[in-house]
Amino acid sequence: MPQSFQSGFSMRALTIASALLLAALIGTIPAHAAYEAEFAAFLKQKVIPAARAAGVPDAVLTRELATLKPNAELPGLGRPDKPEAPAKVDFQAEFRAPAAYFKESQFVALAGPGRALAQKHAGTLKAIEARYGVPGRILLAIWARESGYGAAKIPHDGLQTVATRAFMGEKRDFFLAETVAALKILADGHITRAELKSSWGGAMGQPQFLPSSFLAYAVDFDGDGRRDIWRSAPDTLASIANYLKQKGWVAGRDWGYEISLPASVSCSREGPDQRQAISAFLREGVTRASGKAFPDRELDREANILLPAGRHGPAFLATENFYVLKAYNESDVYALFVGHLADRYTSDAGFVAPWKPTPHASRGDVRDLQLKMQKAGYDVGKPDGLIGFKTRRSLGLMQEKSGRPATCWLE
């Protein structure tokens, strides 16, 4: 970094910070204005050394950081002079059952445009699948869910967003690394600062990659020399495919199948740690809900029961690729939404089994129940007020132990 910039940057931060903070405390200026001086000091003391160590040229640091200011309007921020607090959880909020996530209108709205885009990008999708082994319909479904096939507004300055979160948000060390990654992206010249747009959480472009994910997984598939996940559909789709491949996508396997789960098979057998060959499930009376046979190539491969709403909703056999989708977003309903939407491109049929009404509860009520179950020796995973597969199957075991029909859900 040029000495003149370094000394000027330092003096601005250090000579006015105290005066601005004092003025903010007595109410003569907005508090966030005081943060600008602190932010400048933070950039000098934390960001610049880390970025230099990562190989970001001084010219890029001068260009991008000299006038950078924090965005104090972002949600989820604290105060820079206070240690970051753990994320607040509203345990009074209503726990939403999975049915709310799967409105038919959403799939209808997304499936039609997805089919049109599948035709438009048919050659690109075929080439991507040949290279990475991920079906085009899966890529389209993630593209749809993340950014509405690129139509969603992504309005925030990506560098400003991650730098602000590193300065006064949660997970400050994490976002410091993301700030350095954003600077490396700009140094590499794949996108300009004006085009480096992100969500309020720092996820960038049409596939919603954090900067570190961009560096690790984004690819230039259209051959223009830039990895452009903001404007290029081929780069966007291939980057998603590369991400999934690197996370373990198994070529030639689907994500899963909706099934009819007979009453003789306990819902407490849900979970990826209870996988077995699909042929073994067939011998227990499990069938595909559509009435079709399982593909022959799948019969000797393993899958596991998935019951997002216990016995109150559709049942599935999930392959390991379902959990690769969860690597993109750690949520059963996210992965199921993507998988089901991908299926809708080729067969516009909804779920066979209905999502039945389920009891209402707050997240606090669910968490209290989880804590009680945990104390009684049941494995519920993290007692967070959300009902994951460990909580569901433990509910089933508890119901069976008391002689009740097991639904693996709240009663």
TIKOLBA-582878 format. One line per 5 residues: number of its first residue (from 0); their letters; for each residue z, x, y negated of C-alpha. Coordinates in steps of 0.02 Angstrom, whole numbers, plus 50000, padded with zeros to 5 digits. Layout:
N
NUM> a> Z:X:Y  ...
END
This chain:
411
0> mpqsf> 50000:50000:50000  49960:50067:49826  50117:50133:49740  50087:50026:49585  50086:49867:49688
5> qsgfs> 50239:49917:49788  50344:49959:49635  50288:49806:49538  50319:49693:49687  50493:49767:49708
10> mralt> 50542:49756:49525  50492:49573:49510  50597:49532:49661  50750:49631:49612  50764:49615:49424
15> iasal> 50750:49426:49406  50825:49364:49569  51005:49360:49507  50962:49272:49345  50857:49140:49432
20> llaal> 50989:49106:49563  51123:49086:49430  51012:48968:49332  50978:48866:49487  51163:48852:49524
25> igtip> 51202:48783:49351  51056:48664:49360  50942:48733:49224  50794:48760:49343  50747:48684:49511
30> ahaay> 50825:48776:49657  50657:48812:49739  50601:48912:49586  50743:49034:49621  50675:49055:49795
35> eaefa> 50516:49136:49730  50608:49296:49683  50703:49296:49847  50541:49264:49939  50459:49413:49853
40> aflkq> 50604:49521:49910  50589:49451:50086  50404:49495:50091  50440:49672:50032  50588:49703:50147
45> kvipa> 50534:49611:50306  50353:49559:50310  50268:49712:50237  50354:49840:50351  50321:49732:50505
50> araag> 50139:49705:50457  50111:49889:50422  50186:49933:50591  50062:49810:50670  49917:49897:50585
55> vpdav> 49880:49777:50442  49796:49879:50303  49883:49895:50135  49731:49820:50050  49755:49659:50148
60> ltrel> 49941:49655:50108  49904:49677:49923  49771:49543:49924  49868:49413:50022  50049:49440:49972
65> atlkp> 50049:49488:49788  50044:49307:49729  50108:49218:49886  50246:49091:49851  50349:48985:49972
70> naelp> 50311:48803:50003  50483:48725:49987  50412:48552:50022  50383:48584:50207  50495:48483:50325
75> glgrp> 50632:48566:50425  50681:48700:50301  50854:48763:50259  50914:48882:50126  50860:49064:50129
80> dkpea> 51035:49123:50085  51111:49032:50233  51093:49083:50415  50973:48970:50506  51060:48823:50587
85> pakvd> 51019:48753:50759  50889:48616:50757  50967:48448:50720  50944:48313:50850  50961:48131:50803
90> fqaef> 51050:48066:50956  51060:47895:50873  50871:47879:50882  50800:47764:51013  50741:47848:51171
95> rapaa> 50560:47796:51192  50502:47761:51369  50332:47836:51419  50243:47668:51404  50243:47686:51214
100> yfkes> 50138:47843:51231  49997:47763:51330  49927:47623:51224  49759:47569:51291  49688:47561:51116
105> qfval> 49710:47750:51097  49608:47787:51252  49472:47664:51203  49461:47743:51031  49448:47920:51101
110> agpgr> 49346:47897:51260  49185:47836:51178  49170:47979:51052  49218:48099:51191  49073:48043:51299
115> alaqk> 48954:48066:51153  49022:48241:51121  49008:48281:51307  48822:48246:51294  48803:48338:51129
120> hagtl> 48891:48495:51194  48835:48479:51375  48757:48652:51383  48905:48735:51298  49031:48647:51409
125> kaiea> 48936:48697:51565  48932:48879:51509  49117:48875:51466  49164:48802:51635  49058:48934:51722
130> rygvp> 49153:49072:51631  49330:49005:51631  49335:48878:51773  49406:48736:51667  49312:48569:51671
135> grill> 49233:48516:51508  49318:48346:51512  49489:48432:51508  49436:48533:51356  49372:48378:51268
140> aiwar> 49535:48286:51301  49641:48425:51227  49523:48436:51078  49544:48249:51054  49733:48252:51067
145> esgyg> 49758:48403:50953  49639:48362:50811  49538:48206:50848  49388:48312:50899  49407:48412:50740
150> aakip> 49414:48262:50623  49600:48270:50584  49653:48339:50415  49737:48508:50430  49788:48534:50249
155> hdglq> 49915:48674:50238  49893:48856:50190  49924:48938:50359  49993:49103:50295  50106:49017:50168
160> tvatr> 50170:48898:50302  50223:49028:50430  50291:49145:50295  50396:49005:50221  50466:48962:50392
165> afmge> 50506:49145:50422  50598:49147:50255  50696:48984:50257  50658:48884:50413  50719:48879:50592
170> krdff> 50671:49016:50715  50649:49143:50575  50617:49294:50685  50487:49194:50781  50396:49146:50623
175> laetv> 50408:49322:50554  50304:49376:50703  50185:49231:50670  50169:49287:50488  50119:49461:50544
180> aalki> 49995:49382:50665  49919:49278:50524  49898:49435:50419  49812:49520:50566  49691:49373:50579
185> ladgh> 49647:49393:50396  49630:49581:50416  49509:49557:50560  49398:49450:50449  49374:49302:50567
190> itrae> 49419:49179:50429  49458:49185:50244  49627:49143:50172  49558:48983:50095  49497:48929:50267
195> lkssw> 49655:48978:50362  49722:48801:50373  49869:48745:50479  49983:48598:50512  50153:48593:50426
200> ggamg> 50222:48680:50581  50098:48825:50570  49978:48772:50709  49802:48816:50658  49629:48744:50673
205> qpqfl> 49554:48618:50791  49647:48675:50948  49810:48695:50849  49848:48874:50897  49991:48969:50818
210> pssfl> 49930:49134:50745  49993:49235:50894  49900:49118:51013  49743:49143:50909  49756:49331:50931
215> ayavd> 49788:49314:51118  49669:49175:51168  49540:49131:51035  49362:49185:51078  49194:49196:50993
220> fdgdg> 49083:49090:51104  48943:49049:50983  48905:49234:50959  48920:49244:50770  49049:49383:50776
225> rrdiw> 49196:49275:50721  49327:49180:50818  49316:49021:50715  49430:48884:50782  49420:48793:50615
230> rsapd> 49235:48752:50608  49149:48802:50771  49152:48679:50915  49097:48811:51043  49233:48931:50986
235> tlasi> 49362:48791:50987  49319:48730:51163  49304:48904:51237  49468:48958:51158  49557:48810:51239
240> anylk> 49476:48856:51405  49529:49038:51390  49707:48984:51350  49715:48874:51505  49637:49007:51616
245> qkgwv> 49761:49138:51557  49903:49015:51588  49849:48995:51769  49719:48857:51781  49655:48847:51960
250> agrdw> 49466:48824:51962  49405:48685:52074  49564:48581:52064  49595:48426:51961  49756:48393:51866
255> gyeis> 49815:48253:51981  49787:48078:52051  49867:47908:52024  49942:47851:52188  50026:47705:52273
260> lpasv> 50198:47768:52323  50271:47667:52467  50453:47615:52460  50485:47725:52612  50455:47879:52504
265> scsre> 50605:47904:52390  50572:47925:52204  50705:48061:52210  50574:48175:52288  50488:48199:52121
270> gpdqr> 50464:48373:52049  50358:48530:52060  50492:48614:52166  50459:48484:52303  50273:48513:52329
275> qaisa> 50188:48488:52495  50011:48471:52560  49922:48312:52507  49884:48281:52692  50073:48274:52723
280> flreg> 50091:48140:52589  49951:48042:52672  50047:48044:52836  50194:47966:52743  50086:47822:52682
285> vtras> 50038:47885:52509  49865:47827:52455  49762:47841:52297  49791:47693:52183  49603:47675:52156
290> gkafp> 49574:47649:52341  49464:47803:52350  49497:47943:52473  49565:48109:52413  49430:48242:52408
295> dreld> 49424:48339:52571  49447:48502:52478  49617:48441:52416  49695:48388:52581  49769:48556:52628
300> reani> 49820:48599:52450  49992:48561:52381  50043:48433:52251  50204:48348:52197  50260:48173:52153
305> llpag> 50262:48134:51967  50349:47975:51905  50357:47977:51714  50444:47808:51711  50521:47809:51884
310> rhgpa> 50474:47655:51984  50440:47563:51820  50269:47640:51796  50121:47722:51881  50151:47859:52010
315> flate> 50050:48018:52029  50022:48170:52136  50014:48316:52013  49933:48482:52054  49982:48649:51980
320> nfyvl> 49851:48619:51845  49957:48479:51775  50090:48608:51735  49960:48722:51656  49925:48577:51537
325> kayne> 50111:48574:51502  50097:48757:51448  49993:48691:51304  50129:48565:51258  50291:48559:51357
330> sdvya> 50289:48372:51388  50251:48268:51541  50176:48129:51437  50066:48250:51339  49994:48324:51499
335> lfvgh> 49972:48152:51575  49886:48087:51417  49763:48232:51423  49731:48212:51609  49706:48024:51597
340> ladry> 49592:48037:51445  49489:48168:51537  49468:48043:51680  49414:47907:51558  49259:48004:51507
345> tsdag> 49183:47980:51679  49263:47815:51731  49330:47702:51595  49467:47630:51703  49647:47625:51644
350> fvapw> 49801:47655:51748  49802:47547:51903  49989:47513:51901  50065:47438:51743  50196:47518:51632
355> kptph> 50338:47394:51653  50470:47357:51521  50620:47472:51536  50798:47461:51469  50822:47519:51289
360> asrgd> 50942:47660:51251  50977:47786:51115  50957:47970:51146  51144:47983:51127  51172:47857:51267
365> vrdlq> 51053:47951:51379  51137:48116:51338  51309:48043:51375  51245:47983:51543  51170:48154:51578
370> lkmqk> 51335:48240:51539  51428:48122:51655  51301:48151:51794  51310:48338:51767  51500:48333:51780
375> agydv> 51480:48238:51943  51372:48377:52013  51196:48311:51981  51060:48424:51913  50990:48340:51756
380> gkpdg> 50912:48492:51675  50957:48506:51491  51069:48362:51430  50958:48326:51279  50941:48137:51282
385> ligfk> 50768:48147:51359  50731:48094:51537  50642:48234:51628  50603:48241:51812  50773:48317:51856
390> trrsl> 50864:48175:51770  50748:48046:51849  50771:48106:52026  50958:48128:52003  50967:47948:51945
395> glmqe> 50877:47901:52106  50998:48000:52212  51145:47920:52122  51071:47746:52148  51040:47779:52332
400> ksgrp> 51216:47845:52356  51288:47684:52285  51178:47578:52398  51063:47515:52261  50873:47517:52263
405> atcwl> 50819:47681:52187  50713:47663:52030  50745:47839:51963  50768:47763:51791  50902:47688:51680
410> e> 50973:47520:51733
END
